[in-house]
Structure formats: structure tokens, C-alpha cells
Amino acid sequence: MEQNQIEITKLLQQKIFSHPSITRFNSYSRAVFDKLSKCHTSKIGVHQYRCNNTNCNHVHYQYHSCGNRHCPTCGGMRREAWIEDRMSELLPTQYFHIVFTLPQELRSITMGNRKLMFELLFQSAHYTLIKLGHDPRWLGAQLGIVSILHTHGQDLSFHPHIHCIVSGGGVTKEGNWLQSKRSKDRFIFPRRVMEKIYKAHFLKQMYSKFCNSELQIENAEK
């Protein structure tokens, strides 16, 4: 893996940062590429290790890692640790996989307002699931939800969406477990019902942010 990191570092330095006039980044992307290009190099520090054996005294230098989650070395280890932690939290029930996304028309705005729009994406997805989970018509309990943001699609295009892993049941006000009424269905709640609530909540919150001058439309294309 370290050899792969060295090759990626060389690629970034030779092909991307050496041609600033033809390579355009937003500030976030440039910061990420900058960290990746310095991973396991002297630019971010080094540790010195020396053998305690007086007959050896061998010295080894270990360059620091960047620690960025996008890094194939640093991010890979963090990802594996995260997965192990989530596996330990699994409940003895079935789970549903639900994806919430943004339409093409909102992606340019999202590019210029990433933090705010990603927060709205999480909030709206959670609001939808929790609202329907508490509704006795569909369940009547508190769901367990794990949400993961993906900013790009499989073709590497900018396509923000959230993957939600939802427990097939929840805990009632009395503290009892209540199994989902739709255990044999693909979705824990009707898809069109989720779509309607999610869309309405997202647009309402987005409009509120715009009215409060928190949403920078004019910078969305940059």
C-alpha cells in the first residue's frame, strides 16, 4: 500500500500541481490534493527510530502520513476501523437500505455551498425517516439509522447522495421493540410518501437559508 501511495504522490506532483494553468480546483479540492501529494514525504515531518541494541544502532526514518480520509493509505485504515465499529452496533433485525439524493438542478448550487447543502441533505433524510417511524400508521417507534454521505457517483461526477441503513423496526415509548410492518417489502416506508416529505422539507429549509442570506447562489458556479 505504501508503494501505491508513493506512486499517487508522484502523479499529483508531476501531472496536477506542475500544470496550474490547466488544472482548476475549488479551495476544498486543492487542500485535499495538497495533503495527498505530501503524504509519506518529508514535507509533513518524519519520525526517527533507532535500535536499542548497542551492537546495531540501526536508524530508520518513517515519514508522517497525511491522515486525510480521501487518502488510499490513511483513509483506508480509518474506513476499516469505522466499519468494524458499526458492525459491533448491529441489532438482531433486518435492515433497509434507502438512498436520498439531490436533483441535477441543485448540484451547481451545492458546489458553491457544500457544507450547508450537505447538512440540509442529512437533516431532511433524517427528518423523513424519523417522522414516518414515529407515525403509528407505518411503525410507531424510534428507528436506528446509520447515514453515509457520498459526494460523487460511480462515474466520478458530482452527485451528492446519502445512503441510510435503517433498522427494520424500532423502540416504542414503552421501551419495547416493534418490528416493521413491511418486513417483506423493499422499502421500510412507501417510496412516494418518503419522496414527498423529503422534497418538501429540503426545499423549505433551503428557501429559509436563502431568505436569511446563508445560501450563496452567486458563488455556486465557482
N, C-alpha and C positions, 0 to 999 in steps of 0.2 A: 504493500500500500504506500510506503514511503517513497518508493521509486516512482509510482504513479503521481504522487504529489509533486515530486521534483519536475516531472515532465509537464504537469499542468502549470507550475510556476514559470517554467521557461516559455511555455506557449503564451501565457498572459504578458510576459515581459517583452517577447520578441514580436508577437503578432498584434497585440492590442495597444499596449502603452507606448510602443515605438511608432505608432501611427495616429497621434491625437487628432490630426486634421480630418481623418476619415472615420474615426470611431467616436460616436456620440453617446454619452451616458447621462442619466439623471444623477443627482448627488448620491442617492442611495446605492445605485448600481456601481458607481465609481468607487464608493467606500468599500463595498464588498469585494470587487475585483482587486482593489489595492491590498486588502488584507490577505486574499488568497495568493497574490503574487509574492508576498513576503513570508508565507508560511514555511517553516523549517529553513529559514535563512538567517544570516547574522543581523539583518535589519530589525528584527524584533527581539534580539537577545539570545544568549547562549548559556547553558549550564556546563560547568566543568566537573568531571568525575575522575577521581584518582584512586587507584588500587591501594589498599591499606598495607598490602604485603611489601615489606621493605626490599625484598628481592625483585619486585616487579615495578611498582611505581608507574604503572601504565596510566596515561592520561587520555580520557575520552571526552570529546565535546559534543553536546547534544543541543541542536538549535531549537528554539522555542516554537511551539505551534501557534497558529492564529486564533484558534478557538471559535471560529465562525461556523454557524450552523450550515452554511452552504458549502463548506469545505468537504471534499470527499473523504479526507482523513479525520479531521476533528468532528465534523457533522455526523459522520457515520457512527462513531463511537457514542456520541450523545443520543443518536436515534435509537441505537440498540438498547441503551440504558433506559430510554423513555418507554420503549415497547415492553421491556421486562417489568417496569413499574406498573404499566397499565394492565398487563396480564395478571398481575397479582391482585388487581382490584375487581376482576371479573366476578359477576354474580352467577349463581347456578340457574340461569334462564336463557332463553333465546334472545338474540339481538337483531335489530333492524338497522339497515344502512340507508341513510337519507342524505341527499345532496342538495344544498341550496346554492344558487348561483346568481350572477348578475347578467342582464341582457347586454348585447353588443352596444346599445345606445348609451350605456352608462360607464363603459370601460375607459373612455378617454377622460371623463371626469374623475374616475377613480385613480388614474395615473397621476393626476395632479393633487390628489387628496387621499393618499394611500391610508395613512393611519386612521383618519376619520371614517372613511368608507369601509375599511375592514372592520372597525369597531361596530358600525351600523349593521354590517353583514352578520357578525356574531350575535349582536343584540336581537336582530329580527328573527334569526333562526331559532334562538333560544326562546324568545317570546312566543313564537308559533307553537313549538313543541310543548312548552310548559303550560300554555293556555289550554291546548287541546287535552293534555294529560290530566289537568285538573277538572275538565268537563266530564261529569258522570255519564254523558251520552257516549263518550268514546273510551273513557277509562275511570277517572275519578281518583287519581293518585299522583304522587310525585315521581317523575321519571328519573332515571340515571342517564346522563348524556356525556359523551366524550366528543369534542369537536376539534377538527384539524383544518387549518386554512391552507389551501393550495392556490398559489397566485398565477400559475401557468397551466396550460393544457398539455396533452401528450405531444402536440406538435410544437411545443415551446412558445406558443403565442400567449399573450397576456389574457388570462381568462380566470379571474378570481372566483373561487367557489369554496364552500365549506362542506367537508364530509362529517356527518354526525352519526355516531354509533349510539343507538338508543336501546335501552333495556326493554324487553318485551313484557313490561309490567312495571309496577311502582309501589311505593309505600303509601298507605292511606293515612288519614288524620289520626286514626286509632293505632297506628304503628303496625298494621298488618300488610302482608304482601298481597297485591291484587294483580292477577295475571291478565295480560292483554286480551281483549275480546276478538282481536283479529290475528291470532297466532298463525293462522294458515294463509294469511294474505301477504302480499309483497310489501305493503306499507302498513305501519302501525296505525296510521290515520288515513282517511281518504285523501288522495293526492290533490284533488281540486280544492278541497277545504283548506289544506295546508298552503297551497299556492295563493289562494285569496287572502288569507290572513297575513302571510309573509309579505306579499306585494304591498298590501295596504299599509302595514306597519313600517316597512322600509321607506316607502315614498313619503309617508307622513313625517318620519324622523328626518329624512333628507331635506324636505321642504323647511322644516323648523330650523335646521342648521343653516340653510341658505338665508332665511329671513334674519338670523342672528349674525350674519356675516362670518360664519365659521367655515363655510364651503367656498373655496376659491375657484370659481368657474373659469375665470380668465387665465388661470395658470394650468388648466387641465391638460392642454396640449403639449406642455413643455416637459 
